Amino acid sequence: MADYTFYTNPMSRGQIVRWALHEAQADYEQVLLTYGGTIAESAYLAINPMGKVPALVHHREGGDRIITECAAICHYLAETAAPALLAHDAEKSEYFRLLFFAAGPLEQAITARNMGWDPAEPEKQATTGFGSYERTVDAFETLLQGRDFVCGERFTMADVYVGSQVIWGVQFGTLPKRDAFEAYASRLTERTAYIEAKAIDAKLIEENANG
């Protein structure tokens, strides 16, 4: 049995976790789930009651460990399979700041705008976790400027999650094409693990399309 079982669908955020698995050089097997099918069956709902992918099961002495949510999975993989991709002590503040900024305010701001809700009134902005889309994107750009990766010159697992937000955002227009975003995305998409993981999902998507 592999160390990890990876539940995914190639057209999902599972692409983020596959990239993380390859960066960690983790030993994993995949279980492909179908929307409206196996993803809603009791066997998978016992793993993730949300009925969402991805999910990861870590098979280890003492019993299996289940981890969901992409940012959490990325960090967990670094903790359990690739400690070299964790932040050093001096890097932890930036590592966790950017990781949770991307999973929190940035995710909220992008989702809210895509759903047609972007509060303009200051009193409404004050009650949200992101204020406004423009404020969030400007802050994110400021945080990324002047550095190659989240922790400066060194790639860490935080870059898988944060970088996935940027790569997707620049490609599909959920983020504006600003120099800091495009340069960061370009550095990440050249990584061997990224290319390998993307090739697997692209092939699965093609196979699904061809029946």
N, C-alpha and C positions, 0 to 999 in steps of 0.2 A: 504494500500500500504506500502511496505517495505521502509525503508529510502534510500536504494541504489538499483539500478538495475545494475547487473553485466553481461556484454556481454563477452562471452568466447567460446572457444572450448577446451575440456580437453587436447588435444595434442597441447598446445600452451603455451606461457608465461603467459597465464591466470592462470596457476598454482601458479605463484608468487603472484598474486593479491588475489587469494582465500586464500592463507596462510595469507596474510595481513588482509583480512576481518575477519578471525578467530582469529588472534591475537588481533584485535580491538574489537572483540565480536560484530561486526556490524550486524544490521538487514538488510539482503539483499535477493533479489530474483535473480535467474540466468536466462539468456536467452542464450541458446546454439545455436551457429551459425555453419553452415556447410561450408567447403571450397569449392569454386566453386559454391556455392548456395546462402544461405541467407546472407553470409558475403559480397556478392557483390551487394545485392539489395539496391535500393534507400533508403529504410527505415533505413538501418544501415549506409549507406554512409552519411546520414544526421547527424549521430552521430560522425562517424569517416571517413572523406573523404579518408583516407589512405586505408580503407578497411582491417584493421588489428584488431586483438584482442590482449589484452583485452581493454575494455573501461568500464568506470563507470559513471553512471548518479546518481547524488545526488539529491533527491527530498526534497526540503526545501522551507520554506516560502519565497515568492518573486520570485520563479521560479526555474526550474531545473538547475543544474550545471553539465557540462560534463567535464570529466577529462580522458586523455589518457596518455600513456607512463608509463611503470611499476614503475620506480623510483618516478615519480611525483604522481602516484596513491597511492603508499605506504605512502609517506609523507603526502598527502592530507588526507588520512584516519586517520593518527595519529592526524592531526590538528583538524579534525571534529568529530572523534569518540573515540579517545583514547589518550588524551593529556599526559597520563602517559608514553606513548611510544615515546614522543618527547625528544630531548636532553635538558638537563639543560644548563644554560648559560655557565658553564665551559666546557661543552661537545660539544658545537655547532661546533667548528672548526673541531673536528675529525668526528663528525656526517656527516657534509656536505662534508668534504674532501673525506671520503671513499665512501659516497653515489655517488658523482659525478665522482670519479675516476673509480668506477665500471661501471657506465653508460656511461662514456666517453672513456678514454684511454684503459681500459681493454676490453670493448666491441669491440672497434675498432681493437685492436690487435688480439683478438681471431677470429673475423670475417675475417680480412685480411688474416690471416694464413689459415683458413679453405677454403678461396677462392683461395689459392695458391699464395698469394702476401705477402711477408715479406721483406721489403727493406733492403739490406745489405750495400749499399753505404751511407756513412755519410751525403752526401748532400741530398739524398732522405729521410733519416730518419729525417732530420731537417725540412722537409716540412710536415710531418705527425703529427697527434695529439698524437701519442704514441711512436714515435721513432722506436722501434723494439719490437717484441714479447718478446724476452728475457729480455730486459730492463724493460718492463712493468711488466712482471711476477715477476722479482726480486724485483722491487719496491713494488709491491703489497704484496709480502711475508714479506718484511721489515715492512710495515705498519701494518700487522696483528700480527707480533711476539710480545710476551710479554703481550698479552691482551686476555681476554676471549671473549669479544665482541667488536664491533666498538668503543663504548664509555668506554671501560675498563671492569669493572666487571658487568655492568648493560646492559641488553638487551634493545634495542630500535628498532623502526621501520626500521632504516637503516639496521639492521641485516637481515631483511627479503629480501631486495633486494641484498645487498652485499653477504649474505649467499647463496642465490639462485644461484648466479654466481659460487660460490665455490662448492656447492653441485653438481651442474650439471657438472662443469668442472672436478672435481675429478672422478665422476662416468663415464663420457663419454670421458675423455681424452683430453678435451680442456685446462685443466690445469695439470701440472705435480703433481704427488703425493708427495708433500712435507709435512713435519710434521705440519707446521703451518696451512696449508690448511685442512689436514685430521682431525686435532684436532678440528678446528673451525666447520667443517661440522658435526662432531660427536656430538658436543654440541647442534647444532641447530636441528638435526634430532630427538633428544630426546624430543623436545618440544611438548606438547599436541596439540597445534593449528596446528603445522606442520603435525603431524600424522593424525589428523582429516581431514584436507584439502586434503592431499595426498590420503586418503582413498576414498574420494568423487570422485576425478578425476580418480583414478584407476578403480573404479566401472563403471564410465561413459565410459572409454576407453574399458573396457571389454564388456559392453553392445553394443557399436558401432561395435566391432569386431564380435560379435555374431549376428549382424543384428537386 
